[in-house]
Amino acid sequence: AINRDKVKLRLRFMNAVILSGTPKKMYSMEVTNLSAFAVTITEIGLHNTDSTNKVVFFAPIMSNATLPVRVESREQMSAYVAVEDVDTNLKYKDAYAKTACGVVVVDKNLPQSLSS
């Protein structure tokens, strides 16, 4: 039962378009809880590649929720940030989500405009 006690998350970084009103280009981070129990997501953002290892946090737009957010077993949450709110002068190595218990999950599949 050791595996049942482990935090398991899947993170996907995606492009999105919000269609209500004027269409707006966004980045989306989808966190799926694959654990057998609920987890609390406390941080979502991007790690940049410079030597200071700065972290750029999303100011997430979510359905009537703000961080931290509790994600039940087998459920998911999504956070969005406007493309123009991400500093493209920096280059990023990955997108990440962090739980209240300190588990960090990353997605290295970033758009070329952010990672090269």
N, C-alpha and C positions, 0 to 999 in steps of 0.2 A: 504493500500500500504506500510505499515511499513516493511513487510517481503521482499518486492522488493528492499528496500534500505539497506538490510543487506548483509554483505560479507559472502558468503557460499562457502567453499572449501572442497574438499575431498582429503586426503593424503593417499597414499599407499606405504609402504616400502616393497621392494621385492628383491629377489635374481635375478641376471641376468648374462648372459654370452655373451660377445662380440665375435662374430665369425669371424670378419675380421682379416686376418693374423692368428697369434697364438691365440687360444681361451683364454679369460681372464675372471676370475670370478670377478663379480662386485656386488655392492649393488645399487639398483635403488630406487629413490623416485619420484613418479608420483603425480603431483598436478593437480587436475581437478577443474576448476572454475565453480561452480554451481550458481553463482550470475547472476543477470540480467545486469551486467555491467562488464567492464574490471577491473582487479586488477593487481598490480605490486608485484611480489615476490622478496623480498630483501635478505632473508636468508633461507638457507636450512641446516639442520644438525642433530646432536644427542645431547640430554641432558644426562649427566652422573649422576650417583646416589650418588656421594660423597657430602660431606657437602658444598663444595665450589660451587656446581651447575655449574661447568664449561660447556661450550658449545663447541662441536667439530663441526666445520663447514666443509661441503663438499667443496672441490674445484671442482665444478661441471663440468662434461663434457656434453655439450648439443649441439644440432644441430646449429652450427654457432651462439651461443648466450652465453652471460655471465650474471651473476646477476648484477644488477636487470633485471628482464625480465617481460614484460607485457603479461598477459594471458587474451585473450578475453573471453567473456561470452560463456560458454559451450565448451571451448577448454581446452586442457591440455598441460603440459610441463613435461619433465622428466629430471632428473639429475642423474648422475652415479658417483660412486667412487669405485676405486679398493679395493677389500677385504683387500689386504695387507696394504693399506693406512689408515685403521681404527685401532686404538690402542686397541687391544683385552685385554690388561692388565686392562683397565677400564671397568666398567659395566654401561650400559645405561638404562635409564628408558623409553625413547621414542624418536622417530624421529619427527622432526618438520619442518614447513615452516612458515615464517613470511612475512606479507605484508607491503607495505610502510605505510599504515595507522595503523599499530601496531597489526593487528589481527594475532593470532598464532593458527595454527591447528596442532594437534599431532596424531601420530599413535603409539599405545603402542604394536603393534604386531611385535616385533623384534625377530630375530632368537635367539634361546637359547644360542648360543655361544656369543652373545652380551649382553644378559640381565640377565644371571644367575650368 
